[in-house]
Amino acid sequence: MRMLAFAVCLLVAVPLLADSPKIVTIAGTGKPKPNGVGAALETNVGQPFGVEVGPDGALYIAEVENHRVLRLDPKSKQITVVAGTGEPGIAGDGGLATEAQLIEPYELRFDADDNLYIVDMKGNNVRRVSSKTKKIETLAGTGKAGFSGDGGPATKAQLSQPHSIVVDPAGENLYIADIANHRIRHVNLKTGIIDTLAGNGQKSLPSEGLLDATKPLIGPRALFLDGDTLWIALREGHSVWRLDLPTKQLTHVAGDGKAGFAGDGGPAKTARFNGPKGIALGPNHDLFVVDTENQTIRRIDLDNATVSTVAGQGPKARGGAGDGGSATEAEMDRPHGVCVGADGTVYIGDTNNHRVRIVEPKK
């Protein structure tokens, strides 16, 4: 009876330790320096950030330290390079993506035509790889950090450390978390024109209600698009918000705006996060948040408006141990990326462990 009570206490929303989802590494050796590509568990993956399941079922990985985008084939378990030479830079537009230079790619997305979008943080730009030609082009940003260009061509506008992107399925609208400008930018991909969707550059928490270019939005770090709903994680704001795009109405979802690690099992709005840097919606309508400085992945049950931890022990358990065991007993080291497969598998860019890990779906 005592052991059962301990298990219930330790694992939020999981009744028995034996039923707890396990965590395993699927790519990376723990070392960052490139050693070629091949078998996923033998290939060094330097600081994986964004992870994204592509339309082909493969996992795509933004490899920040080595300035590449990698593809992990789910059947062969082999890794290949789809963009970047490994040398930092912003060159290569008009040529093959594998011959282009990237500089710290942070996040990846796909549109309905299977085109790959890359936000290149240090390049201060967003680029696209054609699914047909495998060639790369710049969609937004000049390569120099700044804030300019609203109302004009996106390729002549300045961004400042863009961290996250989303694109609608039709490939018509691109949204950019322009974090150092404390704004979310929008690019009409039909016209190529950029504007500011939200944020006025001030470093203040937003309020519920109308959100537009006249209102503050501190540190928009991560975006996820679901229909007309834009989910936003604020890094400096330590919170999660929901923006209805047609009405521009903003709703507070989680986090009280103060850094900390608290609130599991309780109301999402009063929980505490510390520098969230990734966000993804799962097939069961749960929102997964990379709570980076707490070394955890948190889950927001949107139906019940509660928070739980699905991987990691908390801020004091920074490390790489735990593979093969319960995900909530594992250590992580500043994870940045998350995505959720159709079967409920949670993919994690465990950045400073130089590994991609998964939390297996509960059976």
Secondary structure, 3 states (H helix, E strand, C coil): CHHHHHHHHHCCCCCCHHHCCEEEEEECCCCCCCCCCCEHHHCCCCCEEEEEECCCCCEEEEECCCCEEEEECCCCCEEEEEECCCCECCCCCCCEHHHCCECCEEEEEECCCCCEEEEECCCCEEEEECCCCCEEEEEECCCCECCECCCCEHHHCEECCEEEEEECCCCCEEEEEEHHHCEEEEEECCCCEEEEEECCCCCCCCCCEECCCCCCCCCEEEEEEECCEEEEEECCCCEEEEEECCCCEEEEEECCCCECCECCCCEHHHCEECCEEEEEECCCCEEEEEEHHHCEEEEEECCCCEEEEEECCCCCCECCCCCCCEHHHCCECCCCEEEECCCCCEEEEEHHHCEEEEECCCC
